[in-house]
Amino acid sequence: MKSFLILFSGALFGAGLVISGMTDPARVIGFLDILGNWDPALAFVMGGAVTVFGCGLLLLRKTGTRICSTKLPDTSADPISKRMAVGSAIFGIGWGLGGFCPGPAIANLSVLRIEALVFIPLMVLGMFLAQRSFGLDR
């Protein structure tokens, strides 16, 4: 059951990326081009995602019902650390330069888009180097 839910969630996420047009790096770069030809579509996609997540989290906290006995992480610790800030900055820079983040890049592998075929191995290499260089074993 848990494997089915994971597969279903991934397929739903990928379908949402394709339907919203977020698998096209030009849409992402258009969103980041606030001084040029700005495309607000990504703001609406993010807003929809945050709304669905927020409603789901609220429902989960109110009912206490957990799917497949998965426990929510403890949020009592300070969620912002130097490691998280640096990682977020690196992610944002890569996203802005390439127009891809991991989800859309993986979705683009299904159509063998050349940008994804270049991005994914370099992303994996970057993750490996970060883990080896900074001891990021998480």
C-alpha positions in Angstrom: 0.0 0.0 0.0 2.8 2.4 0.9 4.6 1.8 -2.4 1.4 2.5 -4.3 0.8 5.8 -2.5 4.4 6.8 -3.2 4.0 6.0 -6.9 0.6 7.7 -7.1 2.0 10.8 -5.4 5.0 11.0 -7.7 2.8 10.5 -10.8 0.3 13.2 -9.6 3.2 15.6 -9.0 4.7 14.9 -12.4 1.3 15.3 -14.1 0.9 18.7 -12.3 4.3 19.8 -13.5 3.4 18.9 -17.1 -0.1 20.4 -17.0 1.1 23.7 -15.5 3.9 24.0 -18.0 6.6 24.0 -15.3 8.7 21.3 -17.1 9.6 24.1 -19.6 12.8 25.9 -18.3 11.7 29.0 -20.3 8.6 29.4 -18.1 10.8 29.3 -15.0 13.3 31.7 -16.4 10.4 33.9 -17.5 9.2 34.0 -13.9 12.6 35.0 -12.6 12.9 37.8 -15.2 11.1 40.4 -13.2 12.6 43.3 -15.1 11.9 41.9 -18.5 9.1 39.8 -19.9 7.8 38.5 -16.5 5.6 35.4 -16.5 3.6 35.0 -13.3 2.4 31.4 -14.0 4.9 29.9 -11.5 3.5 32.1 -8.7 0.1 30.6 -9.2 1.5 27.1 -9.3 3.4 27.7 -6.1 0.3 29.3 -4.5 -1.8 26.3 -5.4 0.8 23.9 -4.1 1.2 25.7 -0.8 -2.6 25.9 -0.3 -3.1 22.2 -0.9 -0.1 21.3 1.4 -1.4 23.7 4.1 -4.9 22.2 4.0 -3.5 18.7 4.1 -1.3 19.5 7.1 -4.1 21.2 8.9 -6.3 18.2 8.4 -3.5 15.9 9.5 -2.9 17.8 12.7 -6.6 18.1 13.5 -7.5 14.4 12.9 -4.2 12.9 13.8 -4.7 10.3 11.1 -1.5 9.1 9.5 -1.3 7.3 6.2 0.9 4.1 6.5 1.8 5.0 10.1 4.3 7.7 8.9 5.2 10.1 11.8 5.6 13.8 11.2 9.1 15.2 12.0 9.6 17.1 15.3 9.4 20.8 14.6 10.4 22.0 18.0 14.0 22.7 16.9 15.0 25.9 15.0 14.2 25.0 11.4 16.7 27.6 9.9 20.3 26.7 10.0 23.4 27.9 8.2 23.5 24.6 6.3 19.9 25.1 5.2 20.5 28.7 4.1 23.6 27.8 2.1 21.8 24.9 0.5 18.8 27.0 -0.4 21.1 29.7 -2.0 22.9 27.0 -4.1 19.6 25.5 -5.1 18.2 29.0 -6.1 21.3 29.9 -8.1 21.2 26.6 -10.0 17.5 26.9 -10.6 17.9 30.4 -11.9 20.8 29.6 -14.2 19.4 26.3 -15.6 15.7 26.8 -15.3 15.4 23.4 -13.8 14.9 22.1 -10.3 15.0 18.3 -9.6 11.3 17.5 -10.1 10.9 19.1 -13.6 14.3 17.8 -14.6 13.3 14.2 -13.8 10.0 14.7 -15.6 11.9 15.9 -18.7 14.0 12.7 -18.7 10.9 10.9 -20.0 11.0 12.9 -23.2 14.8 12.8 -23.4 15.2 16.6 -23.3 18.9 17.4 -23.8 18.9 20.0 -21.0 17.6 17.3 -18.5 20.2 14.8 -19.8 22.9 17.3 -19.0 21.3 18.7 -15.8 20.6 15.4 -13.9 24.1 13.9 -14.0 25.6 17.2 -13.0 23.0 17.5 -10.1 23.9 14.0 -8.9 27.6 14.9 -9.1 27.0 18.1 -7.1 25.1 16.1 -4.5 27.9 13.6 -4.3 30.6 16.3 -4.0 28.6 18.1 -1.3 28.3 15.0 0.7 31.9 14.1 0.4 33.3 17.6 0.9 31.0 18.9 3.7 30.2 15.6 5.4 26.5 16.0 4.5 25.4 12.5 5.3 21.7 13.3 5.7 
